[in-house]
Amino acid sequence: MLAHCARSTVEFLHKEVPDFIPPELWLPCSSDLNPCDYRIWGCTQEHLYKKPIHDLAELKQRLVKVWADFEQIIVDRTIEQWRKRL
């Protein structure tokens, strides 16, 4: 089971996110309806793999940095586009 489908995560999202769509209504293999897996991860990979990664520690370090530097505007635009597709 994917982490974002874990029972505790889903319960948290039901409580904290007013417009939360439960996992049973998701189409997990659709690039149109799964923007995080496609758009957000694509942008992350683009920055993550600019230079070769030598070991797991470097991968983790770089991933944390890329995520910390991620621009909110990309997330906002992805959500905006996703809502139009619904």
Residue pairs with C-beta under 8 A, 6 or more apart in sequence:
3 9
4 23
5 23
10 22
10 23
13 20
14 20
14 22
26 33
26 34
27 33
27 34
28 34
31 37
31 38
32 85
33 82
33 85
33 86
35 78
35 79
35 81
35 82
36 78
39 74
39 78
39 81
40 74
40 75
40 78
43 70
43 74
44 63
44 66
44 67
44 70
47 66
47 69
48 59
48 62
48 63
48 66
53 59
53 62
